Amino acid sequence: MEKFSPTRTLDLRGVRCPVNFVKAQVTLEEMEDGDILEILLDEGEPLRNVPRSLKDEGHEILRVENLGDYYRLFVRKNSPKKEG
C-alpha cells in the first residue's frame, strides 16, 4: 500500500454536510497544486458526499481508509483547467 505524506490534515469528524465539503474546499484553495490533503470524516453522508464533491471539483481521490470509528481520505489538489 502506497504511503502518502499529507501537506495538511483536516479533521471534519462531527461536521455535517455541506459544511464539511465547504471547509475541505476552502482548505484545498489555500494549498498548491499537487499537495495532498488528509481529511478525517464520519461514516454515512459525509463519506458519501465529500469525496464525490471534491472529485467533481477536479481533485484526485487517492485513497479512503476505514479506521474503525471514522475514515481517512487522501486528496491531491488539482486546480481547475483554464479554458481559452
C-alpha positions as CSV (number, residue, x, y, z in Angstrom):
1,M,0.0,0.0,0.0
2,E,1.4,3.4,-1.0
3,K,2.3,5.8,1.8
4,F,1.2,9.4,1.4
5,S,2.8,12.4,3.1
6,P,-0.1,14.8,3.5
7,T,0.7,18.5,3.3
8,R,-2.1,19.3,5.7
9,T,-4.7,17.4,7.8
10,L,-8.3,18.5,8.3
11,D,-10.4,16.8,11.0
12,L,-14.0,17.1,9.9
13,R,-15.4,14.5,12.3
14,G,-18.7,15.8,13.7
15,V,-19.1,18.4,11.0
16,R,-22.3,18.0,9.0
17,C,-22.9,18.2,5.2
18,P,-22.5,20.5,3.3
19,V,-20.2,22.4,5.8
20,N,-17.6,19.7,5.7
21,F,-17.3,19.9,1.9
22,V,-17.0,23.7,2.1
23,K,-14.3,23.5,4.7
24,A,-12.4,20.9,2.7
25,Q,-12.7,23.1,-0.5
26,V,-11.5,26.2,1.3
27,T,-8.5,24.3,2.7
28,L,-7.6,23.0,-0.8
29,E,-7.9,26.5,-2.2
30,E,-5.1,27.5,0.2
31,M,-2.8,24.7,-1.0
32,E,-0.6,24.3,-4.0
33,D,-1.3,22.0,-7.0
34,G,-0.1,18.5,-6.2
35,D,-0.3,19.0,-2.4
36,I,-2.1,16.2,-0.5
37,L,-4.8,16.9,2.0
38,E,-5.7,14.3,4.6
39,I,-9.3,14.5,5.7
40,L,-10.9,12.7,8.6
41,L,-14.6,12.0,8.0
42,D,-17.5,10.3,9.7
43,E,-19.2,7.4,8.1
44,G,-22.5,7.9,6.2
45,E,-23.4,11.1,4.4
46,P,-20.0,12.8,4.9
47,L,-18.2,9.7,3.4
48,R,-20.6,9.5,0.5
49,N,-20.7,13.2,-0.3
50,V,-17.3,14.8,0.4
51,P,-15.2,12.6,-1.8
52,R,-17.7,12.7,-4.7
53,S,-18.0,16.5,-4.5
54,L,-14.2,17.0,-4.3
55,K,-13.8,14.7,-7.4
56,D,-16.5,16.7,-9.2
57,E,-14.3,19.8,-8.5
58,G,-11.4,18.2,-10.3
59,H,-9.4,16.9,-7.3
60,E,-7.9,13.4,-7.2
61,I,-9.1,11.0,-4.5
62,L,-6.0,8.9,-3.8
63,R,-7.3,6.6,-1.1
64,V,-10.1,6.1,1.5
65,E,-9.2,4.2,4.7
66,N,-11.6,2.8,7.2
67,L,-10.1,3.5,10.7
68,G,-13.0,1.9,12.7
69,D,-15.0,4.9,14.1
70,Y,-14.1,7.2,11.2
71,Y,-12.5,7.3,7.7
72,R,-9.3,8.9,6.4
73,L,-9.4,10.4,2.9
74,F,-6.3,11.4,0.9
75,V,-7.0,14.1,-1.8
76,R,-4.5,15.5,-4.3
77,K,-5.2,19.1,-5.2
78,N,-5.7,19.9,-8.8
79,S,-6.6,23.4,-9.9
80,P,-9.4,23.7,-12.5
81,K,-8.1,23.9,-16.0
82,K,-8.5,27.3,-17.5
83,E,-10.5,27.4,-20.7
84,G,-9.5,29.7,-23.6
